[in-house]
Amino acid sequence: MLPSPSTTEAVDTDTRSQFEPEPQEPPVTEGEQRTVEIEDIGDQGDGITRVERGFVVIVSDTEQGERVTIEITDVRENVAFADVVERISYYD
């Protein structure tokens, strides 16, 4: 015979859900422009930069270490995609 769940287990589940953080909105919006530095290159060859809270933005046609102004084109729950608007000289 299997034991039935106790009321303590049900209370623990309810308590746990009270302390789970609310899902946060992405820190970027479509159409937003930012100046960033490309930190890494992804498996597909696109540039990767991170903004607030470590949120990842994937930027096509960039190289690691490059500084660019980007425009956010698509925002998902945990990643955004952007295009280069301007390439910034290393000396600026």
N, C-alpha and C positions, 0 to 999 in steps of 0.2 A: 504494500500500500504506500502511495506517495504522500509525503506530508503536504498539507495545504499551506499556502502562503500566510504568514502571520501579518497582523495589522502593523507591526513595527516595520516590516519591509515596505509596505505601501506608504507609510509615513516618510521613510527615508527617500523613496523615489520622488514624492511630492516636494520634499525639502530640497533635494538636489536641483530640481528644475528651477527653484526660486533663485538660486545662486549662479545659474548659467548666464554668461554675459549676453546682452542683446546683440544681435548681428549688426555690425557697423556698416554704414554706407561706404562705398569706395571713396577715397579722398580726391578723386578727379571726376570731371564731367566732360561729356562730348563737346567738342568745339573749344575747350580750354587750351591755352598755349602756355608752355613752360620752357625754361632753359634748363637743360639737364646734361649730365655727363654719362656717356655709355659705359657701364661698369663691366659687362660681360657680353659674350656672344653665345647665343643659344644654339641648340642642336640643328636648327634649320638655317643658321647663318644670320639671324636677325639680332640686332642690338638689344640689350636688356639694361634697363635702369630701374632704380627703386626710388619711390617718393615716400611720403608720410606713412608711418607704421610698416615700412618695408613693402608696401604695395608695389607689385611688379608692373612695369610698362614695357611693352615690346615695340621696338622701333625698327622698321625695315631700312635697308640700305645705309647702315652705319657701321663704324669700326670701333673697337674697344678703345676707350680713352678720349674719344671724340666728344667735343662740346657742341650741342645743337639746340636750336629752339624747335620744339615739336608742337603739333596740334593733335589732341586726343580725338581719335576717329570712332572708337568703339570701346564701351566700358562693360565689363562682365563683373560677376560677383567677386572674383579674386585676381583678375588681371585686366589690363587695358591695352589697347593697341593705338599706335600713333604714327604719323607721317612727319618727315622733316620739313620744316618751314624755312629754316635758315641754318647754315653751318657757321660756327663761330671760330674765329682765328684763335690759335693757341696763345697768341700774344695779347689778346683783349682782356 
